[in-house]
């Protein structure tokens, strides 16, 4: 995982620079997501992994499948990845680009894990409180983990706030043992 991220990061940063210069964050986001989806297709992945198939041919297949949803720059980017045999990194490039885009837009990703699903109103209230706390827009997704017993765990970036029953019990156990 770390190796693919190391390979993908310079490409994602280069695309982010292009997006910043041309104010085309959304367009690049859509193009990368589409190209990543096409490159992850088993048939395309097999074609890309075949050393007997020239890189230009693989690039042309991806460009043809994507059609006019790729700009000239998007097509050139696919060809660059083909020349450098980096199609396997395309999903990670798209993921890293989205992280850069979110940071540029001042949006933080939050993972809210609860023992039971929250209602839309509860989720909206929680997101509003997180936006006030962090001073940025929050893009939250909810996960349910019944092993929490009750409460919730919120992860925003590197910060984790554990207000779950399981977390409190673990803390109490550590205090009693230590």
C-alpha positions in Angstrom: 0.0 0.0 0.0 2.7 2.5 0.9 4.6 1.7 -2.3 1.6 2.4 -4.5 0.9 5.6 -2.6 4.6 6.6 -3.1 4.2 6.1 -6.8 0.8 7.8 -7.0 1.5 10.9 -5.0 3.6 12.8 -7.5 0.9 12.2 -10.2 -1.9 13.4 -7.9 0.1 16.5 -7.0 0.8 17.3 -10.6 -2.9 16.9 -11.6 -3.8 19.1 -8.5 -1.4 21.8 -9.8 -3.1 21.7 -13.2 -6.6 21.8 -11.6 -5.5 24.8 -9.4 -4.1 26.7 -12.4 -7.2 26.2 -14.5 -9.8 26.2 -11.7 -11.0 22.8 -12.9 -11.1 20.8 -9.7 -14.5 19.2 -10.5 -13.6 18.3 -14.1 -10.4 16.6 -13.0 -12.2 14.8 -10.2 -14.7 13.4 -12.6 -12.0 12.4 -15.2 -9.8 10.7 -12.6 -12.7 8.8 -11.2 -13.8 7.6 -14.6 -10.3 6.7 -15.7 -9.7 4.8 -12.4 -12.9 2.9 -12.8 -12.0 1.9 -16.4 -8.5 0.9 -15.5 -9.8 -1.2 -12.6 -12.0 -3.2 -15.0 -10.7 -6.8 -15.1 -10.4 -6.9 -18.9 -8.5 -3.5 -19.0 -6.3 -4.5 -16.1 -5.4 -7.8 -17.8 -4.6 -5.9 -21.0 -2.5 -3.3 -19.2 -0.6 -6.1 -17.4 0.2 -7.9 -20.6 3.8 -7.1 -21.6 3.0 -8.1 -25.2 0.5 -5.2 -25.5 2.1 -1.8 -26.2 1.4 0.9 -23.6 0.0 3.2 -26.4 -2.6 0.5 -27.2 -3.7 0.3 -23.6 -3.9 4.1 -23.4 -6.0 4.2 -26.5 -8.4 1.6 -25.2 -8.9 3.6 -22.0 -9.3 6.9 -23.9 -11.8 5.2 -26.3 -13.9 3.8 -23.4 -13.9 7.2 -21.6 -14.7 9.0 -24.8 -15.4 12.7 -24.8 -15.6 12.7 -21.0 -11.8 13.1 -21.0 -10.5 16.5 -22.0 -7.3 16.8 -24.1 -5.3 17.1 -20.8 -7.1 14.0 -19.4 -6.2 12.0 -22.5 -2.6 13.2 -22.3 -2.5 12.1 -18.6 -3.8 8.6 -19.5 -1.1 8.4 -22.2 1.6 9.6 -19.7 0.5 6.8 -17.3 0.7 4.3 -20.1 4.2 5.4 -21.1 5.3 5.0 -17.5 3.3 1.8 -16.9 1.5 3.3 -14.0 -2.1 2.2 -14.7 -2.2 0.2 -11.5 -1.7 3.4 -9.6 -4.7 5.2 -11.1 -7.2 4.4 -8.3 -4.7 5.7 -5.7 -4.0 8.8 -7.8 -7.7 9.5 -7.9 -8.0 9.0 -4.1 -5.0 11.2 -3.4 -6.3 13.9 -5.7 -9.6 13.9 -3.8 -7.7 14.4 -0.6 -5.8 17.4 -2.0 -9.0 18.8 -3.5 -10.8 18.5 -0.1 -7.9 20.3 1.6 -8.0 23.0 -1.1 -11.7 23.5 -0.6 -11.3 23.5 3.2 -13.4 20.3 3.6 -12.5 17.7 6.2 -13.6 14.1 6.0 -15.2 12.7 9.1 -16.0 9.1 9.9 -18.7 8.8 12.5 -19.1 5.3 13.9 -22.1 4.6 16.0 -23.7 1.6 17.7 -27.0 2.4 16.0 -27.9 4.4 12.9 -28.4 8.1 13.5 -31.4 9.9 12.1 -30.9 12.6 9.4 -31.6 15.3 12.0 -29.1 13.8 14.5 -26.5 13.5 11.8 -27.0 17.1 10.6 -26.7 18.4 14.2 -23.5 16.4 14.8 -22.0 17.7 11.5 -22.9 21.3 12.4 -21.2 20.9 15.7 -18.1 19.4 14.1 -18.0 22.3 11.5 -18.1 24.8 14.4 -15.4 23.0 16.3 -13.0 22.7 13.3 -14.0 25.8 11.5 -14.3 24.0 8.2 -16.9 22.2 6.1 -17.3 18.6 7.2 -18.0 15.7 4.7 -19.2 13.0 7.1 -20.0 9.4 6.5 -21.6 7.1 9.1 -20.7 3.6 9.9 -22.5 1.3 12.3 -20.5 -1.0 14.7 -22.8 -2.7 17.2 -19.7 -3.7 19.3 -19.5 -0.1 20.5 -22.5 -1.0 22.7 -23.6 2.7 22.7 -22.3 6.2 22.0 -20.1 7.0 19.0 -16.5 7.4 17.8 -15.7 10.4 15.5 -12.5 10.5 13.4 -11.7 13.7 11.7 -8.3 13.5 10.0 -5.8 12.3 12.7 -8.1 13.3 15.6 -10.3 10.6 17.2 -13.0 11.4 19.7 -14.2 8.2 21.4 -17.5 8.7 23.3 -18.5 5.0 23.0 -19.5 2.7 25.9 -16.8 0.3 24.7 -14.2 3.0 24.9 -15.3 4.0 28.4 -15.2 0.4 29.5 -11.7 0.0 28.1 -10.5 3.2 29.8 -12.0 2.0 33.1 -10.3 -1.4 32.7 -7.0 0.2 32.0 -7.3 2.4 35.1 -8.2 -0.5 37.3 -5.4 -2.7 36.0 -2.7 0.0 35.9 
